Amino acid sequence: MEKRLHRSLTDRKIAGVCGGIAEYFNIDPTVVRVLWAVLSCMGGSGLLAYIIACLIMPEA
């Protein structure tokens, strides 16, 4: 089975980006969300990356 990166439909808080990344790497979604929050606090790059990922990643 081919592994594909997509936005999660089941584990989503806003758009499912963090849940999809967590499913792809088989890690806890909370870890991804904490890392995203840290990136957002460091110059706002996390927020920009989240918006881009939301636009580019297809839904499951």
Secondary structure as UniProt FT lines:
FT   HELIX           17..25
FT   HELIX           29..41
FT   TURN            42..44
FT   HELIX           45..56
//
